[in-house]
Amino acid sequence: MGEVIVRREILDGRPWLAYPVRVASDDERALAVYLAQGTPLTFGRGDFRWGLHPWIEFEHVWQSSGVLQLQRPGDGYSVWGRWADGSLSEWYVNFQAPLVRTERGFDTLDHELDLIIPGDGSPYRWKDVEHFEERVRTGGFDAGEADAVRAAAASVVDLIKRGARWWEQWRDWRAPADWGPPGAVALRDDTPLGTR
């Protein structure tokens, strides 16, 4: 527990965004990692079909409070836990490519669409639907990719409706006090991805 690994978003076969996270738990059921506030974000350079990452112009560290990211093998989403004032404020479902393990951590790609489940039991709400649909409309996702994101979204809604929120077992988890931000991520050849 506490090992630092690398989470990368891979677009067009290259890192688009990468950052270090700490392992909270890792078994055959799920990988749980913690992204600390202030963690350095590194961005890929060059031409990407989606352009440069939208955060590259203004964010070079993770700005919001720390989040626990939970992902299960094969799932087209991860569930992020956010806490405020000692209690869970929300579960943030981030639709993304299923994780692929790497030598240094894991790869995925954010698929724009998100679902927010308030920690107090209020109804869930969708986020960035228009961004996702615009990405589909402009060819950023092919039909198969778009269908996979919609299927993942439907599966999460089904879990919520059935009361099968597997992520709830993490509700009382808190990051150890000494889990501050790790150092910046470098490429495999140890060349920094760069933040500008």
DAJORA-V11469 format. One record per backbone hydrogen bond with DSSP energy under -0.5 kcal/mol. CO is the residue of the C=O (numbers start at 0). NH is the residue of the N-H. Records with the same first field share a line. If there is no record, write none. Layout:
CO->NH + NH
This chain:
2->4 + 22
4->20
5->7 + 105
6->18
7->9 + 107
8->10 + 15 + 16
10->13
13->10
15->43
16->8
17->41
18->6
20->4
21->33
22->1
24->31
29->26 + 31
30->32 + 70
31->23 + 24
32->68
33->21 + 35
34->66
35->38
38->61
41->17
47->50
52->55
54->57 + 58
57->59
59->40
60->62
61->37
65->82
66->34 + 68
67->69 + 80
68->32
69->78
70->30
71->74
75->95
77->79 + 93
78->69 + 80
79->91
80->67
81->88 + 89
83->86
86->83
88->118
89->81 + 91
90->92 + 116
91->79 + 93
92->94 + 114
93->77
94->110
99->106
103->5
104->101
105->7
106->99
107->9
108->96
110->112
112->94
113->126
114->92 + 116
115->117 + 124
116->90
117->120
124->115
126->113
127->131
128->132
129->133
130->134
131->135
132->136
133->137
134->139 + 140
135->138
141->145
142->146
143->147
144->148
145->149
146->150
147->151
148->152
149->153
150->154
151->155
152->156
153->157
154->158
155->159
156->160
157->161
158->162 + 163
159->162
163->165
164->167
165->168
166->169
167->170
169->172
175->178
177->179
181->39
184->192
186->189
189->191
190->186
193->42
